[in-house]
Amino acid sequence: MWHSSTEGFYENQDPVQADMNLRGKFTTDANGHISFRSIKPAGYPIPIDGPTGDLLRAQGRHNMRPAHLHFLASRDGFKTLISQIYVQDDKFLETDVQFGVTRRLVGNYVRHENEKPPAPDVTGPWYSLDYNFVMEPGATKLPRPPITGKAKGERPQIPHLA
């Protein structure tokens, strides 16, 4: 599982974040369930300093992705599942620059204001999310990570198209 920071950067894009920040590897229980604690993800702009930016400008489109969590699930005897769960109230949900959103991938992030928090150090409102993935029988193949380095220097500034 991995996602962007509240500033809209993945840890490998942002020299300010610790290595492997907002990433995790989990093992399910006997019923296939996991639970973890994190922050609610933020949307982010895709880079527009090359041909992609030229194309988006020509089409009059923005360069924003809606907030989402990434998941890679694997189990022997099942096809590896790589998916995303989108935040239901993100303003870019209907206009995702990568056209990745489908109704099935929109999660129901529930805001809790007056309920007991999941941990003693959680203060103020918090969110929960329940979601079920369905895996298809088949060969398990894990992908090779596409990014192996970490950004250096200052946090990048990515312009937003209107």
C-alpha positions in Angstrom: 0.0 0.0 0.0 1.3 3.5 -0.8 -0.1 7.0 -1.2 0.9 10.7 -1.4 1.5 13.1 1.4 -0.9 15.9 2.3 1.3 18.1 0.0 0.6 15.8 -2.9 4.1 14.1 -3.2 5.1 10.5 -3.0 8.1 9.9 -0.7 10.5 9.2 -3.6 9.6 12.5 -5.2 10.1 14.6 -2.1 13.5 14.9 -0.4 11.8 16.2 2.7 10.0 12.9 3.4 11.6 10.0 5.1 12.4 6.9 3.0 9.3 4.7 2.6 7.0 7.3 4.2 3.3 6.5 3.6 4.2 3.0 2.2 3.5 -0.3 3.9 3.6 -4.0 3.4 0.9 -6.0 5.2 -0.1 -9.6 5.6 -3.8 -10.5 5.8 -5.4 -12.5 8.6 -6.9 -15.9 7.9 -10.0 -14.2 6.4 -8.0 -12.0 4.0 -8.4 -8.8 6.1 -5.9 -6.1 6.8 -6.1 -2.9 8.8 -3.6 -0.1 9.1 -3.4 3.5 10.1 -2.3 6.4 7.9 -3.3 9.9 6.8 -6.1 10.7 4.4 -4.3 11.1 1.0 -4.3 14.2 -1.1 -4.6 14.7 -4.8 -1.7 15.9 -6.8 -0.6 17.3 -10.2 1.2 15.2 -12.8 4.2 16.9 -14.3 3.6 19.1 -17.3 7.1 20.0 -18.4 7.2 17.8 -21.5 4.9 16.4 -24.2 2.1 15.5 -21.6 1.9 19.1 -20.6 1.7 20.3 -24.2 -1.1 17.8 -24.9 -3.1 18.9 -21.8 -2.7 22.6 -22.7 -3.8 21.9 -26.3 -6.9 20.1 -24.9 -7.6 22.7 -22.3 -7.4 20.1 -19.5 -6.0 20.3 -16.0 -3.2 18.1 -14.7 -4.7 16.8 -11.5 -5.2 13.4 -10.1 -7.8 12.9 -7.4 -6.7 11.7 -4.0 -6.3 7.9 -3.8 -4.6 5.0 -2.1 -2.6 2.5 -4.1 -2.7 -1.3 -3.4 -0.7 -4.2 -4.8 -2.1 -7.5 -3.6 -0.6 -10.9 -4.3 -1.4 -14.5 -3.2 -0.2 -17.8 -4.7 -2.7 -19.0 -7.2 -4.2 -15.6 -7.9 -3.4 -12.9 -10.4 -1.5 -10.0 -8.8 -3.9 -7.1 -8.3 -2.7 -3.5 -8.6 -5.5 -1.0 -7.9 -6.4 2.4 -6.4 -9.2 3.5 -4.0 -10.3 7.1 -4.6 -11.6 9.6 -2.1 -15.3 10.1 -2.8 -15.3 13.9 -2.2 -12.2 14.9 -4.2 -13.1 17.7 -6.6 -11.1 16.0 -9.5 -12.9 12.7 -9.2 -14.9 13.2 -12.4 -12.1 14.8 -14.4 -9.0 12.6 -13.4 -6.2 13.5 -15.8 -5.4 9.8 -16.2 -9.0 8.6 -16.6 -8.3 6.1 -13.8 -11.5 6.5 -11.8 -14.4 4.0 -12.0 -17.4 3.9 -9.7 -16.2 0.6 -8.2 -12.9 2.2 -7.2 -14.4 5.1 -5.2 -14.2 4.4 -1.5 -16.5 5.5 1.2 -14.2 7.4 3.6 -16.3 7.8 6.8 -15.6 10.9 8.9 -15.8 10.3 12.7 -16.2 13.3 15.0 -17.5 12.1 18.3 -16.6 8.4 18.3 -13.8 6.8 20.1 -10.6 7.1 18.0 -8.7 4.0 16.8 -5.7 4.9 19.0 -5.1 7.0 22.1 -2.9 9.5 20.2 -5.6 10.3 17.6 -7.3 13.6 18.4 -10.0 15.4 16.5 -12.0 14.0 13.6 -10.7 10.9 11.9 -11.7 8.7 8.9 -12.2 5.0 8.3 -12.5 3.1 5.1 -13.8 -0.4 4.4 -13.2 -1.9 1.0 -13.2 -5.3 -0.5 -10.9 -6.4 -3.4 -11.8 -9.4 -5.5 -8.9 -11.4 -6.9 -9.0 -13.6 -9.9 -7.5 -17.1 -10.0 -4.3 -17.3 -12.1 -0.6 -16.9 -12.1 1.0 -14.6 -9.5 3.6 -12.2 -11.0 5.1 -9.4 -9.0 6.1 -6.4 -11.1 9.6 -4.9 -10.9 9.5 -1.6 -9.1 9.5 1.2 -11.7 11.3 3.7 -9.4 14.5 2.9 -7.5 15.9 6.3 -6.6 15.0 9.2 -4.3 14.7 12.9 -5.2 17.4 15.1 -3.8 17.6 18.8 -3.0 14.5 21.0 -2.5 10.9 19.9 -2.7 9.8 20.3 -6.3 7.3 22.8 -7.4 4.8 21.4 -10.0 2.6 23.9 -11.7 -1.1 23.4 -11.9 -3.1 23.9 -15.1 -6.4 25.6 -14.7 
